[in-house]
Amino acid sequence: MKNKTAWDEVKAFAIELVSKKTEAQQIARKPSGKQFALEIGIFIGIVLCYFFLVLSFLSNWLKNLFDHNKLIYAVVAWALIAGQGVVLEVLAVALLRAIKSKTD
C-alpha cells in the first residue's frame, strides 16, 4: 500500500472542499452560533493581516503601477483580490478543522 504524502492530503482536502454535498451532509455540517462566531473572528484576523501586509509591502509599487499603467494595475488588483479570497477560504477551513479536532 502506498504511503500518503503531504501532496495527497492537500489534493484530498481540495477535492472535499469543492465536492457536492448531499442534503443530509449539508444539514449535518450546519455551523452552530459559536462556530460561526469563531469563523468570523478567523476571517477578520486573516483579512486584517492581509490588509496590513499589502499596505506595508505593496503600497508604493501599486501606486506607481496605478500612475503609469492602469490596465496592468487593474489586472494586478483583481489577482490580489481573487488570491486573497482563495487563500482566506483555505486558511479558514484548515484552521476550523484544526480547532474542531482539538476541541472534540
C-alpha positions, 0 to 999 in steps of 0.5 A: 500500500502506498504511503500518503504524502503531504501532496495527497492530503492537500489534493484530498482536502481540495477535492472535499472542499469543492465536492457536492454535498448531499442534503443530509451532509449539508444539514449535518455540517450546519455551523452552530452560533459559536462556530460561526462566531469563531469563523468570523473572528478567523476571517477578520484576523486573516483579512486584517493581516492581509490588509496590513501586509499589502499596505506595508509591502505593496503600497508604493509599487501599486501606486506607481503601477496605478500612475503609469499603467492602469490596465496592468494595475487593474489586472494586478488588483483583481489577482490580489483580490481573487488570491486573497479570497482563495487563500482566506477560504483555505486558511479558514477551513484548515484552521476550523478543522484544526480547532474542531479536532482539538476541541472534540 
